[in-house]
Amino acid sequence: MALLHKLANVLWVYVLCGVLCAGFTYQLLKHENPCPLCLLERLGMIGIAIGALMNLRFGVKVEHYGVALFSAFGGRIVSLRQIALHICPQFPTFGSPVLGYDLYVWAFIVFTCSVLVTAILLIAWGLSGQKEIHITWDIWGKIGFWWLALLVVANLITTFALCGLSACQG
Amino acid sequence: MMAILFILYLLALALIFRSYRKAAVLIVILNVMLSLAMLMHHATDILNIRL
């Protein structure tokens, strides 16, 4: 059971970091500055990744999955709001689509998958009957930690350059 | 304000690094609530209304 949770949480952090990295690269290469809602979606993904990282750092605990769920809940509200803003036919969308879907639709899919992953892991944990699951803080967790920290710093710098300390009007 | 939310997440990561688990949980929860407050601000700003 510990191996399942470790693999799932490591993979979860790496996938979220990959998505954040792709969004950031897209921003730099295509010179498409993120809108305020896109930044809030990134914040939601970082929150989920932090929940999964806490499982890797301190062992699996319900409140860590709670943190991931709470962040996914916030992110889903933001991405649904953005989908609703652009849902009318002939209404201009924001940014270029990736594989046929706009980035905020992808963000909604990521948040929904995160909720599903949390549900599956919690059910698997409950069925196993184990009270505590200990995970060793090894190199895979550390790579995820520093990768996420780097992404947060990079996003902080670009957001500060774009909006300063304001609420990012856009 | 948006940059401050990223700073708070950086603080949460620092707390995780230093093993302050409960403080990190609280920071993330606070950050999600601030994000939702920012969403409300953005929504009312577009409609040009004030709640």
Backbone of each chain as ProteinMPNN parsed JSONL, in Angstrom:
{"seq_chain_A": "MALLHKLANVLWVYVLCGVLCAGFTYQLLKHENPCPLCLLERLGMIGIAIGALMNLRFGVKVEHYGVALFSAFGGRIVSLRQIALHICPQFPTFGSPVLGYDLYVWAFIVFTCSVLVTAILLIAWGLSGQKEIHITWDIWGKIGFWWLALLVVANLITTFALCGLSACQG", "coords_chain_A": {"N_chain_A": [[0.825, -1.212, 0.0], [1.981, 1.226, 0.778], [3.787, 1.578, -1.28], [2.125, 1.917, -3.497], [0.831, 4.362, -2.84], [3.073, 5.997, -2.735], [4.103, 5.861, -5.369], [1.879, 6.862, -6.769], [1.62, 9.462, -5.704], [4.117, 10.605, -6.314], [4.046, 10.49, -9.115], [1.825, 12.079, -9.518], [2.676, 14.618, -8.597], [4.729, 15.049, -10.475], [3.314, 15.058, -12.899], [1.655, 17.304, -12.547], [3.631, 19.29, -12.264], [4.725, 19.063, -14.803], [2.569, 19.932, -16.39], [2.36, 22.582, -15.477], [4.861, 23.491, -16.244], [4.647, 23.222, -19.012], [2.654, 25.121, -19.552], [4.017, 27.415, -18.781], [6.2, 27.426, -20.542], [4.833, 27.691, -22.933], [3.821, 30.23, -22.547], [6.197, 31.724, -22.62], [7.321, 31.064, -25.144], [5.303, 31.603, -27.056], [4.706, 34.16, -26.453], [2.36, 34.804, -25.084], [0.777, 36.362, -22.676], [-0.309, 35.323, -19.428], [-3.754, 35.349, -18.359], [-5.613, 36.819, -15.551], [-7.288, 34.781, -14.515], [-6.066, 32.492, -15.531], [-3.701, 32.524, -14.069], [-4.739, 32.087, -11.528], [-5.642, 29.498, -11.903], [-3.2, 28.187, -12.235], [-2.22, 28.555, -9.666], [-3.999, 26.938, -8.266], [-3.23, 24.405, -9.23], [-0.632, 24.28, -8.209], [-1.248, 24.202, -5.493], [-2.493, 21.674, -5.297], [-0.324, 20.041, -5.975], [1.321, 20.621, -3.8], [-0.131, 19.42, -1.728], [0.142, 16.692, -2.481], [2.922, 16.529, -2.297], [3.278, 16.86, 0.433], [2.339, 14.432, 1.347], [4.427, 12.826, 0.485], [6.53, 13.852, 1.939], [5.838, 13.839, 4.701], [4.548, 11.442, 5.113], [1.539, 9.533, 4.425], [-1.441, 11.246, 4.976], [-4.775, 12.12, 6.004], [-5.399, 14.849, 5.991], [-3.603, 15.899, 4.158], [-4.519, 14.933, 1.724], [-6.876, 16.281, 1.875], [-6.031, 18.94, 1.589], [-5.178, 18.823, -1.087], [-7.626, 18.244, -2.321], [-9.133, 20.508, -1.621], [-7.713, 22.524, -2.939], [-8.083, 21.628, -5.554], [-10.816, 21.949, -5.74], [-11.047, 24.773, -5.558], [-9.603, 25.463, -7.885], [-11.174, 24.244, -9.84], [-13.512, 25.763, -9.725], [-12.55, 28.22, -10.649], [-11.671, 27.526, -13.274], [-14.066, 26.645, -14.399], [-15.51, 28.999, -14.329], [-14.032, 30.461, -16.187], [-14.422, 28.927, -18.492], [-17.164, 29.313, -18.774], [-17.184, 32.006, -19.369], [-16.361, 32.063, -22.004], [-18.062, 30.492, -23.451], [-20.119, 30.93, -25.268], [-21.16, 30.589, -28.715], [-19.141, 31.803, -31.404], [-17.959, 33.628, -29.75], [-14.973, 35.235, -28.81], [-12.109, 33.213, -27.971], [-9.648, 32.656, -25.34], [-6.264, 32.829, -25.89], [-4.267, 30.365, -27.764], [-5.628, 27.233, -28.902], [-4.796, 23.945, -27.568], [-4.26, 20.822, -28.853], [-6.896, 20.904, -29.739], [-8.416, 21.808, -27.613], [-9.023, 24.613, -25.439], [-6.722, 26.226, -23.14], [-7.852, 26.649, -20.611], [-9.839, 24.759, -20.555], [-8.355, 22.444, -20.529], [-7.21, 22.852, -18.048], [-9.446, 22.517, -16.415], [-9.925, 19.8, -16.885], [-7.603, 18.719, -15.743], [-7.987, 19.412, -13.017], [-10.329, 17.966, -12.467], [-9.427, 15.332, -12.877], [-7.601, 15.253, -10.797], [-9.279, 15.31, -8.556], [-10.512, 12.841, -8.911], [-8.294, 11.096, -8.687], [-7.592, 11.565, -6.012], [-9.896, 10.583, -4.741], [-9.81, 7.85, -5.494], [-7.372, 7.025, -4.308], [-7.926, 7.501, -1.607], [-10.045, 5.707, -1.189], [-8.733, 3.283, -1.736], [-6.907, 3.314, 0.363], [-8.621, 3.238, 2.586], [-9.826, 0.704, 2.19], [-7.647, -0.933, 2.557], [-7.248, -1.035, 5.26], [-5.178, -0.1, 6.805], [-3.822, 1.981, 9.359], [-1.826, 3.956, 9.377], [0.358, 5.204, 6.879], [3.606, 5.064, 6.022], [5.992, 6.912, 4.241], [9.106, 7.01, 2.642], [11.249, 9.814, 2.426], [12.653, 10.292, -0.337], [14.94, 10.536, -3.173], [13.206, 10.906, -5.375], [11.004, 12.269, -4.393], [12.325, 14.556, -3.557], [13.25, 15.616, -5.968], [10.801, 16.309, -7.138], [9.972, 18.222, -5.277], [11.911, 20.316, -5.551], [11.61, 20.904, -8.221], [8.98, 21.873, -8.293], [9.301, 24.069, -6.571], [11.032, 25.643, -8.097], [9.36, 26.229, -10.261], [7.383, 27.732, -8.969], [8.875, 29.958, -8.173], [9.65, 30.93, -10.705], [7.138, 31.556, -11.817], [6.366, 33.463, -9.983], [8.203, 35.528, -10.46], [7.601, 36.252, -13.165], [4.908, 36.958, -12.883], [5.1, 39.08, -11.118], [6.546, 40.813, -12.731], [4.673, 41.294, -14.708], [2.332, 42.282, -13.417], [3.034, 43.543, -11.069], [2.318, 44.39, -7.731], [-0.365, 44.392, -7.97], [-3.855, 43.391, -8.603], [-3.785, 42.128, -11.037], [-5.238, 43.043, -13.609], [-7.209, 42.101, -16.38]], "CA_chain_A": [[0.0, 0.0, 0.0], [2.866, 2.395, 0.818], [4.382, 1.734, -2.613], [1.075, 2.474, -4.371], [0.662, 5.776, -2.505], [4.292, 6.714, -3.097], [4.142, 5.982, -6.827], [0.794, 7.734, -7.219], [1.899, 10.85, -5.317], [5.266, 11.087, -7.108], [3.54, 10.687, -10.482], [0.888, 13.2, -9.45], [3.487, 15.855, -8.521], [5.459, 15.221, -11.733], [2.353, 15.432, -13.961], [1.253, 18.7, -12.312], [4.785, 20.135, -12.603], [4.825, 19.026, -16.263], [1.517, 20.804, -16.925], [2.757, 23.964, -15.152], [6.03, 23.766, -17.078], [4.154, 23.393, -20.391], [1.984, 26.424, -19.587], [5.036, 28.458, -18.657], [6.948, 27.414, -21.801], [3.874, 28.236, -23.9], [3.79, 31.677, -22.281], [7.459, 32.329, -23.041], [7.571, 30.863, -26.573], [4.269, 32.244, -27.89], [4.521, 35.528, -25.942], [0.969, 35.01, -24.679], [0.78, 36.56, -21.229], [-1.468, 34.683, -18.8], [-4.81, 36.206, -17.818], [-5.707, 36.609, -14.097], [-7.887, 33.476, -14.204], [-5.041, 31.466, -15.812], [-2.773, 32.52, -12.924], [-5.43, 31.431, -10.403], [-5.634, 28.051, -12.196], [-1.844, 27.703, -11.905], [-2.13, 28.502, -8.199], [-4.747, 25.734, -7.86], [-2.403, 23.217, -9.514], [0.478, 24.275, -7.244], [-1.834, 23.757, -4.223], [-2.669, 20.208, -5.362], [1.022, 19.443, -5.934], [1.827, 20.74, -2.423], [-0.806, 18.358, -0.968], [0.798, 15.419, -2.802], [4.296, 16.587, -1.761], [3.23, 16.659, 1.891], [2.249, 12.982, 1.528], [5.767, 12.25, 0.287], [7.468, 14.384, 2.948], [5.458, 13.507, 6.084], [3.737, 10.229, 5.171], [0.169, 9.766, 3.944], [-2.393, 11.675, 6.008], [-6.041, 12.563, 5.407], [-5.406, 16.305, 5.766], [-2.84, 16.212, 2.938], [-5.463, 14.743, 0.617], [-7.835, 17.381, 2.041], [-5.4, 20.121, 0.97], [-5.227, 18.63, -2.545], [-9.037, 18.355, -2.737], [-9.55, 21.904, -1.449], [-7.098, 23.278, -4.037], [-8.757, 21.212, -6.795], [-12.139, 22.589, -5.674], [-10.844, 26.182, -5.923], [-9.186, 25.518, -9.285], [-12.322, 23.881, -10.695], [-14.414, 26.917, -9.777], [-11.927, 29.228, -11.515], [-11.676, 27.095, -14.682], [-15.47, 26.644, -14.852], [-15.844, 30.408, -14.556], [-13.407, 30.894, -17.438], [-15.122, 28.231, -19.58], [-18.46, 29.98, -18.909], [-16.97, 33.324, -19.995], [-16.09, 31.923, -23.446], [-18.821, 29.332, -23.935], [-21.065, 31.281, -26.332], [-20.596, 30.446, -30.065], [-18.572, 33.007, -32.029], [-17.33, 34.494, -28.755], [-13.531, 34.956, -28.914], [-11.515, 32.446, -26.869], [-8.401, 33.255, -24.836], [-5.078, 32.024, -26.208], [-4.425, 29.368, -28.831], [-5.968, 25.912, -28.355], [-3.806, 22.861, -27.598], [-4.956, 19.572, -29.194], [-8.328, 21.154, -29.943], [-9.062, 22.406, -26.438], [-8.346, 25.784, -24.877], [-5.933, 25.879, -21.949], [-8.68, 26.601, -19.402], [-10.559, 23.465, -20.574], [-7.352, 21.48, -20.043], [-7.073, 23.056, -16.595], [-10.613, 21.881, -15.793], [-9.698, 18.345, -16.95], [-6.565, 18.398, -14.739], [-8.582, 19.484, -11.676], [-11.264, 16.854, -12.328], [-8.621, 14.113, -12.707], [-7.013, 15.3, -9.449], [-10.328, 14.899, -7.613], [-10.685, 11.399, -9.098], [-7.108, 10.422, -8.118], [-7.716, 11.639, -4.547], [-10.963, 9.659, -4.338], [-9.345, 6.465, -5.66], [-6.338, 6.732, -3.299], [-8.563, 7.433, -0.281], [-10.799, 4.445, -1.132], [-7.744, 2.195, -1.627], [-6.362, 3.383, 1.73], [-9.675, 2.757, 3.489], [-10.021, -0.738, 2.007], [-6.464, -1.664, 3.031], [-7.367, -1.181, 6.712], [-3.983, 0.412, 7.501], [-4.066, 3.27, 10.008], [-0.8, 4.916, 8.957], [1.226, 4.79, 5.777], [4.867, 5.824, 6.058], [6.702, 6.994, 2.96], [10.449, 7.579, 2.84], [11.512, 11.054, 1.666], [13.85, 9.935, -1.112], [15.36, 11.43, -4.273], [12.08, 11.208, -6.28], [10.245, 13.334, -3.729], [13.144, 15.78, -3.533], [13.229, 16.188, -7.331], [9.483, 16.941, -7.277], [9.956, 19.413, -4.409], [12.719, 21.408, -6.121], [10.991, 21.257, -9.507], [7.82, 22.72, -7.969], [9.811, 25.331, -6.013], [11.553, 26.407, -9.238], [8.208, 26.72, -11.031], [6.722, 28.788, -8.18], [9.737, 31.153, -8.262], [9.558, 31.452, -12.085], [5.817, 32.185, -11.961], [6.364, 34.663, -9.133], [8.963, 36.584, -11.145], [6.864, 36.738, -14.347], [3.68, 37.628, -12.429], [5.498, 40.376, -10.559], [6.94, 41.656, -13.867], [3.467, 41.655, -15.472], [1.27, 42.974, -12.668], [3.51, 44.159, -9.833], [1.57, 43.866, -6.566], [-1.799, 44.626, -8.195], [-4.677, 42.183, -8.748], [-3.664, 41.648, -12.423], [-6.447, 43.285, -14.411], [-7.02, 41.614, -17.746]], "C_chain_A": [[0.862, 1.267, 0.0], [3.46, 2.661, -0.561], [3.387, 2.359, -3.583], [0.922, 3.973, -4.129], [1.89, 6.589, -2.909], [4.348, 6.938, -4.606], [3.107, 6.978, -7.315], [1.102, 9.194, -6.904], [3.082, 11.435, -6.091], [4.811, 11.418, -8.522], [2.64, 11.92, -10.553], [1.639, 14.537, -9.433], [4.169, 16.112, -9.862], [4.514, 15.66, -12.858], [1.948, 16.892, -13.798], [2.393, 19.664, -12.65], [4.957, 20.189, -14.117], [3.809, 19.959, -16.91], [1.883, 22.272, -16.689], [3.924, 24.41, -16.032], [5.594, 24.04, -18.521], [3.474, 24.758, -20.536], [2.975, 27.572, -19.583], [5.843, 28.579, -19.951], [6.116, 28.047, -22.91], [3.842, 29.76, -23.79], [5.046, 32.358, -22.835], [7.648, 32.25, -24.554], [6.583, 31.624, -27.445], [4.013, 33.697, -27.484], [3.066, 35.823, -25.618], [0.949, 35.134, -23.157], [-0.46, 35.954, -20.595], [-2.471, 35.704, -18.266], [-4.887, 35.967, -16.296], [-6.28, 35.24, -13.739], [-6.902, 32.34, -14.479], [-4.069, 31.362, -14.648], [-3.421, 31.839, -11.722], [-5.494, 29.923, -10.622], [-4.262, 27.452, -11.888], [-1.685, 27.568, -10.392], [-2.849, 27.261, -7.662], [-3.916, 24.476, -8.067], [-1.231, 23.125, -8.543], [-0.032, 23.772, -5.89], [-2.009, 22.249, -4.181], [-1.308, 19.521, -5.234], [1.606, 19.517, -4.523], [1.176, 19.674, -1.533], [-0.145, 17.004, -1.199], [2.228, 15.378, -2.249], [4.317, 16.347, -0.257], [3.07, 15.174, 2.219], [3.621, 12.33, 1.42], [6.721, 12.643, 1.415], [7.16, 13.85, 4.35], [4.73, 12.164, 6.227], [2.293, 10.564, 4.813], [-0.745, 10.115, 5.112], [-3.636, 12.232, 5.321], [-6.005, 14.061, 5.093], [-4.592, 16.719, 4.534], [-3.724, 16.022, 1.713], [-6.532, 15.827, 0.664], [-7.322, 18.663, 1.389], [-5.489, 20.024, -0.552], [-6.658, 18.81, -3.06], [-9.509, 19.803, -2.682], [-8.988, 22.767, -2.583], [-7.765, 22.923, -5.363], [-10.141, 21.84, -6.879], [-12.028, 24.055, -6.114], [-10.505, 26.321, -7.403], [-10.325, 25.203, -10.237], [-13.295, 25.043, -10.818], [-13.861, 27.959, -10.748], [-12.017, 28.801, -12.978], [-13.096, 27.029, -15.232], [-15.924, 28.06, -15.174], [-15.274, 30.866, -15.904], [-14.053, 30.205, -18.64], [-16.452, 28.943, -19.851], [-18.333, 31.342, -19.598], [-16.878, 33.221, -21.518], [-16.984, 30.875, -24.102], [-19.742, 29.665, -25.11], [-20.406, 31.116, -27.713], [-20.191, 31.807, -30.64], [-17.957, 33.984, -31.016], [-15.829, 34.205, -28.788], [-13.003, 34.188, -27.701], [-10.217, 33.126, -26.451], [-7.25, 32.321, -25.151], [-5.351, 31.02, -27.317], [-4.755, 28.012, -28.214], [-4.816, 24.912, -28.479], [-4.579, 21.559, -27.783], [-6.487, 19.77, -29.238], [-9.043, 21.795, -28.769], [-8.281, 23.633, -25.971], [-7.686, 25.41, -23.555], [-6.797, 25.791, -20.695], [-9.54, 25.335, -19.357], [-9.618, 22.37, -20.09], [-7.187, 21.594, -18.528], [-8.239, 22.38, -15.869], [-10.44, 20.35, -15.776], [-8.674, 17.925, -15.891], [-7.169, 18.396, -13.336], [-9.539, 18.313, -11.431], [-10.513, 15.537, -12.103], [-8.002, 14.079, -11.308], [-8.025, 14.867, -8.394], [-10.507, 13.381, -7.686], [-9.534, 10.613, -8.466], [-7.204, 10.401, -6.59], [-8.752, 10.635, -4.058], [-10.483, 8.211, -4.395], [-8.323, 6.1, -4.578], [-6.943, 6.631, -1.899], [-9.35, 6.132, -0.124], [-9.843, 3.272, -0.951], [-7.16, 2.134, -0.223], [-7.374, 2.832, 2.735], [-9.853, 1.252, 3.415], [-8.85, -1.547, 2.559], [-6.499, -1.874, 4.548], [-6.168, -0.679, 7.497], [-4.293, 1.771, 8.126], [-3.095, 4.332, 9.525], [0.013, 4.343, 7.811], [2.466, 5.669, 5.805], [5.538, 5.765, 4.69], [8.069, 7.615, 3.213], [10.658, 8.758, 1.892], [12.792, 10.84, 0.879], [14.069, 10.915, -2.268], [14.189, 11.825, -5.174], [11.22, 12.333, -5.698], [11.006, 14.647, -3.758], [13.183, 16.452, -4.913], [11.909, 16.937, -7.549], [9.405, 18.236, -6.491], [10.682, 20.575, -5.069], [12.186, 21.855, -7.473], [9.819, 22.216, -9.261], [8.281, 24.084, -7.436], [10.328, 26.244, -7.128], [10.417, 27.02, -10.05], [7.495, 27.857, -10.295], [7.536, 30.082, -8.282], [9.622, 31.779, -9.653], [8.226, 32.163, -12.295], [5.727, 33.471, -11.15], [7.061, 35.822, -9.855], [8.164, 37.146, -12.325], [5.582, 37.464, -13.929], [4.002, 39.007, -11.876], [5.88, 41.342, -11.688], [5.71, 42.151, -14.628], [2.546, 42.595, -14.694], [1.785, 43.739, -11.439], [2.755, 43.547, -8.653], [0.068, 44.053, -6.749], [-2.529, 43.297, -8.39], [-4.675, 41.653, -10.174], [-4.968, 41.846, -13.193], [-6.202, 42.743, -15.822], [-8.304, 41.159, -18.36]], "O_chain_A": [[0.542, 2.248, -0.67], [3.619, 3.812, -0.968], [3.746, 3.217, -4.389], [0.886, 4.762, -5.074], [1.769, 7.724, -3.368], [4.604, 8.049, -5.07], [3.394, 7.829, -8.156], [0.874, 10.069, -7.739], [3.064, 12.604, -6.478], [5.137, 12.474, -9.063], [2.686, 12.692, -11.51], [1.287, 15.467, -10.158], [4.195, 17.246, -10.34], [4.86, 16.52, -13.668], [1.898, 17.639, -14.775], [2.166, 20.719, -13.242], [5.298, 21.239, -14.663], [4.128, 20.684, -17.852], [1.738, 23.105, -17.584], [3.97, 25.547, -16.501], [6.095, 24.958, -19.169], [3.691, 25.464, -21.52], [2.8, 28.568, -20.284], [6.138, 29.684, -20.405], [6.618, 28.829, -23.717], [3.836, 30.477, -24.791], [4.969, 33.428, -23.438], [8.075, 33.217, -25.185], [6.967, 32.22, -28.452], [3.199, 34.383, -28.102], [2.584, 36.934, -25.838], [1.085, 34.142, -22.441], [-1.552, 36.054, -21.155], [-2.096, 36.774, -17.786], [-4.289, 35.013, -15.8], [-5.83, 34.605, -12.785], [-6.889, 31.342, -13.759], [-3.655, 30.265, -14.273], [-2.761, 31.108, -10.984], [-5.413, 29.149, -9.668], [-4.166, 26.35, -11.348], [-1.099, 26.605, -9.898], [-2.377, 26.614, -6.728], [-3.887, 23.591, -7.212], [-0.87, 22.034, -8.101], [0.657, 23.01, -5.211], [-1.718, 21.611, -3.169], [-1.155, 18.552, -4.491], [2.302, 18.599, -4.088], [1.844, 19.088, -0.681], [0.103, 16.255, -0.254], [2.693, 14.334, -1.792], [5.236, 15.72, 0.272], [3.588, 14.698, 3.229], [3.94, 11.402, 2.164], [7.602, 11.873, 1.797], [8.06, 13.462, 5.094], [4.338, 11.787, 7.331], [1.873, 11.719, 4.884], [-0.819, 9.388, 6.102], [-3.565, 12.748, 4.206], [-6.514, 14.495, 4.06], [-4.856, 17.761, 3.935], [-3.697, 16.828, 0.782], [-7.039, 16.249, -0.375], [-8.071, 19.378, 0.724], [-5.826, 20.995, -1.229], [-6.882, 19.441, -4.093], [-10.2, 20.272, -3.586], [-9.684, 23.627, -3.123], [-7.99, 23.796, -6.202], [-10.589, 22.221, -7.961], [-12.814, 24.523, -6.939], [-11.046, 27.184, -8.094], [-10.442, 25.806, -11.304], [-13.843, 25.285, -11.894], [-14.597, 28.511, -11.565], [-12.392, 29.601, -13.835], [-13.315, 27.325, -16.407], [-16.628, 28.295, -16.156], [-15.942, 31.567, -16.664], [-14.215, 30.822, -19.693], [-16.826, 29.152, -21.005], [-19.237, 31.78, -20.309], [-17.257, 34.145, -22.238], [-16.686, 30.418, -25.206], [-20.11, 28.77, -25.871], [-19.235, 31.456, -27.88], [-20.835, 32.823, -30.38], [-17.486, 35.054, -31.4], [-15.439, 33.038, -28.794], [-13.385, 34.459, -26.563], [-9.743, 34.048, -27.114], [-7.249, 31.162, -24.736], [-6.488, 30.84, -27.756], [-4.243, 27.666, -27.149], [-3.976, 25.018, -29.373], [-5.446, 21.225, -26.975], [-7.251, 18.9, -28.82], [-10.165, 22.277, -28.919], [-7.057, 23.693, -26.087], [-8.04, 24.41, -22.93], [-6.533, 24.974, -19.813], [-9.929, 24.881, -18.281], [-10.019, 21.479, -19.34], [-7.044, 20.596, -17.821], [-8.045, 21.746, -14.832], [-10.765, 19.692, -14.789], [-8.848, 16.906, -15.222], [-6.902, 17.488, -12.548], [-9.566, 17.738, -10.342], [-10.898, 14.728, -11.258], [-7.89, 13.013, -10.702], [-7.684, 14.148, -7.454], [-10.638, 12.715, -6.66], [-9.753, 9.602, -7.8], [-6.942, 9.383, -5.95], [-8.522, 9.922, -3.081], [-10.715, 7.436, -3.467], [-8.385, 5.016, -3.998], [-6.535, 5.789, -1.099], [-9.33, 5.52, 0.944], [-10.084, 2.38, -0.137], [-6.942, 1.053, 0.322], [-7.02, 2.056, 3.622], [-10.013, 0.589, 4.44], [-9.019, -2.692, 2.977], [-5.852, -2.786, 5.063], [-6.13, -0.812, 8.72], [-4.944, 2.612, 7.506], [-3.485, 5.475, 9.289], [0.316, 3.15, 7.779], [2.376, 6.884, 5.629], [5.634, 4.705, 4.071], [8.181, 8.623, 3.912], [10.292, 8.705, 0.718], [13.883, 11.16, 1.352], [13.455, 11.98, -2.323], [14.16, 12.943, -5.688], [10.771, 13.226, -6.416], [10.424, 15.713, -3.956], [13.153, 17.678, -5.022], [11.895, 18.051, -8.074], [8.848, 19.228, -6.963], [10.153, 21.684, -5.144], [12.29, 23.026, -7.837], [9.688, 23.238, -9.935], [7.726, 25.121, -7.799], [10.098, 27.453, -7.112], [10.493, 28.173, -10.473], [7.055, 28.825, -10.915], [6.975, 31.164, -8.454], [9.51, 32.998, -9.782], [8.183, 33.245, -12.881], [5.097, 34.442, -11.569], [6.569, 36.95, -9.859], [8.055, 38.363, -12.478], [5.207, 38.464, -14.541], [3.283, 39.976, -12.124], [5.583, 42.534, -11.621], [5.692, 43.275, -15.131], [2.043, 43.578, -15.239], [1.034, 44.506, -10.836], [2.575, 42.331, -8.587], [-0.695, 43.892, -5.796], [-1.924, 42.226, -8.35], [-5.496, 40.795, -10.498], [-5.717, 40.891, -13.396], [-5.119, 42.91, -16.383], [-8.317, 40.72, -19.51]]}, "seq_chain_B": "MMAILFILYLLALALIFRSYRKAAVLIVILNVMLSLAMLMHHATDILNIRL", "coords_chain_B": {"N_chain_B": [[-1.074, 41.709, -5.821], [-1.611, 39.168, -6.833], [0.971, 38.201, -7.108], [1.644, 37.991, -4.458], [0.218, 35.764, -3.667], [1.689, 33.737, -4.891], [4.033, 34.068, -3.441], [3.16, 33.257, -0.948], [2.747, 30.532, -1.436], [5.355, 29.788, -1.875], [6.308, 30.194, 0.665], [4.852, 28.19, 1.947], [6.088, 25.945, 0.824], [8.636, 26.28, 1.874], [8.041, 25.887, 4.562], [7.285, 23.212, 4.497], [9.735, 22.103, 3.835], [11.118, 22.687, 6.16], [9.777, 21.068, 7.858], [7.4, 21.962, 9.134], [4.484, 20.977, 9.343], [1.679, 21.412, 9.925], [1.44, 24.193, 9.796], [2.016, 24.598, 7.12], [-0.178, 23.375, 5.92], [-2.221, 25.097, 6.769], [-1.433, 27.478, 5.504], [-1.779, 26.807, 2.8], [-4.56, 26.404, 2.705], [-5.429, 28.981, 3.39], [-4.422, 30.303, 1.176], [-5.936, 29.215, -0.949], [-8.44, 30.224, -0.281], [-7.935, 32.97, -0.516], [-7.437, 33.001, -3.25], [-9.968, 32.425, -4.249], [-11.255, 34.697, -3.372], [-9.964, 36.546, -4.98], [-10.957, 35.704, -7.409], [-13.636, 36.417, -7.137], [-13.307, 39.172, -7.01], [-12.344, 39.628, -9.591], [-14.561, 38.771, -11.098], [-16.592, 40.585, -10.366], [-15.401, 42.873, -11.201], [-15.332, 42.658, -13.991], [-18.057, 42.808, -14.601], [-18.466, 45.291, -13.787], [-19.493, 45.893, -11.249], [-19.954, 46.329, -7.713], [-19.715, 44.394, -4.846]], "CA_chain_B": [[-1.806, 40.747, -4.985], [-1.423, 37.818, -7.394], [2.345, 37.804, -6.794], [1.668, 37.634, -3.029], [-0.264, 34.378, -3.561], [2.832, 32.869, -5.205], [4.973, 34.157, -2.306], [2.599, 32.41, 0.124], [3.032, 29.122, -1.772], [6.794, 29.604, -1.64], [6.414, 30.066, 2.121], [4.355, 26.845, 2.284], [7.144, 24.982, 0.456], [9.711, 26.432, 2.868], [7.564, 25.256, 5.801], [7.372, 21.758, 4.281], [11.167, 21.792, 3.892], [11.534, 22.763, 7.558], [8.934, 20.109, 8.596], [6.261, 22.554, 9.848], [3.409, 20.408, 8.534], [0.373, 22.036, 10.148], [1.506, 25.577, 9.296], [1.949, 24.529, 5.652], [-1.587, 23.074, 5.583], [-2.994, 26.331, 6.989], [-1.058, 28.453, 4.47], [-2.413, 26.415, 1.532], [-5.997, 26.679, 2.834], [-5.559, 30.444, 3.312], [-4.141, 30.698, -0.204], [-7.095, 28.871, -1.798], [-9.514, 31.181, 0.031], [-7.545, 34.241, -1.141], [-7.618, 32.828, -4.697], [-11.399, 32.552, -4.526], [-11.565, 36.124, -3.19], [-9.479, 37.199, -6.204], [-11.923, 35.355, -8.465], [-14.81, 37.28, -6.899], [-12.892, 40.523, -7.392], [-12.273, 39.63, -11.05], [-15.92, 38.635, -11.641], [-17.33, 41.834, -10.155], [-14.708, 43.898, -11.977], [-15.779, 42.522, -15.389], [-19.446, 43.275, -14.692], [-18.459, 46.674, -13.298], [-20.332, 46.028, -10.057], [-19.246, 46.147, -6.435], [-20.563, 43.699, -3.877]], "C_chain_B": [[-1.6, 39.315, -5.481], [-0.017, 37.304, -7.062], [2.446, 37.363, -5.329], [1.193, 36.188, -2.828], [0.866, 33.391, -3.888], [3.849, 32.886, -4.061], [4.483, 33.265, -1.158], [2.854, 30.922, -0.156], [4.515, 28.803, -1.575], [7.048, 29.417, -0.142], [5.956, 28.673, 2.567], [5.41, 25.788, 1.965], [8.31, 25.047, 1.448], [9.318, 25.76, 4.182], [7.616, 23.726, 5.692], [8.834, 21.32, 4.41], [11.655, 21.748, 5.341], [10.672, 21.888, 8.48], [7.845, 20.738, 9.474], [4.987, 22.181, 9.082], [2.101, 21.18, 8.677], [0.337, 23.477, 9.629], [1.387, 25.587, 7.774], [0.516, 24.263, 5.194], [-2.42, 24.352, 5.693], [-2.713, 27.371, 5.902], [-1.751, 28.116, 3.146], [-3.912, 26.715, 1.576], [-6.262, 28.19, 2.714], [-5.387, 30.915, 1.863], [-5.306, 30.395, -1.137], [-8.224, 29.862, -1.548], [-9.203, 32.558, -0.575], [-7.728, 34.179, -2.66], [-9.087, 33.003, -5.062], [-11.854, 34.003, -4.337], [-11.117, 36.917, -4.422], [-10.425, 36.929, -7.371], [-13.167, 36.23, -8.357], [-14.508, 38.708, -7.341], [-12.89, 40.655, -8.914], [-13.678, 39.603, -11.648], [-16.696, 39.939, -11.499], [-16.708, 42.968, -10.96], [-15.171, 43.881, -13.436], [-17.185, 43.107, -15.546], [-19.596, 44.729, -14.245], [-19.441, 46.862, -12.141], [-19.461, 45.868, -8.827], [-20.181, 45.455, -5.474], [-20.517, 44.413, -2.538]], "O_chain_B": [[-1.438, 38.382, -4.695], [0.165, 36.122, -6.773], [3.231, 36.475, -4.995], [1.685, 35.477, -1.951], [0.99, 32.346, -3.25], [4.453, 31.862, -3.745], [5.277, 32.608, -0.485], [3.14, 30.15, 0.759], [4.881, 27.701, -1.166], [7.877, 28.605, 0.269], [6.569, 28.052, 3.436], [5.607, 24.849, 2.736], [8.892, 24.027, 1.815], [10.152, 25.139, 4.841], [7.943, 23.034, 6.656], [9.13, 20.293, 5.019], [12.477, 20.91, 5.713], [10.8, 21.942, 9.704], [7.411, 20.126, 10.45], [4.479, 22.964, 8.279], [1.486, 21.559, 7.681], [-0.675, 23.923, 9.088], [0.743, 26.466, 7.201], [0.049, 24.843, 4.214], [-3.228, 24.651, 4.813], [-3.623, 28.056, 5.435], [-2.246, 29.004, 2.453], [-4.475, 27.22, 0.604], [-7.192, 28.618, 2.029], [-6.103, 31.798, 1.389], [-5.635, 31.198, -2.009], [-8.892, 30.296, -2.487], [-10.098, 33.23, -1.086], [-8.12, 35.164, -3.286], [-9.415, 33.649, -6.057], [-12.732, 34.481, -5.056], [-11.802, 37.844, -4.854], [-10.665, 37.798, -8.209], [-13.685, 36.719, -9.361], [-15.34, 39.369, -7.963], [-13.365, 41.648, -9.464], [-13.959, 40.331, -12.6], [-17.388, 40.349, -12.431], [-17.396, 43.909, -11.355], [-15.378, 44.93, -14.045], [-17.463, 43.817, -16.513], [-20.676, 45.316, -14.311], [-20.136, 47.876, -12.068], [-18.356, 45.331, -8.903], [-21.323, 45.881, -5.301], [-21.167, 43.982, -1.586]]}, "name": "protein", "num_of_chains": 2, "seq": "MALLHKLANVLWVYVLCGVLCAGFTYQLLKHENPCPLCLLERLGMIGIAIGALMNLRFGVKVEHYGVALFSAFGGRIVSLRQIALHICPQFPTFGSPVLGYDLYVWAFIVFTCSVLVTAILLIAWGLSGQKEIHITWDIWGKIGFWWLALLVVANLITTFALCGLSACQGMMAILFILYLLALALIFRSYRKAAVLIVILNVMLSLAMLMHHATDILNIRL"}
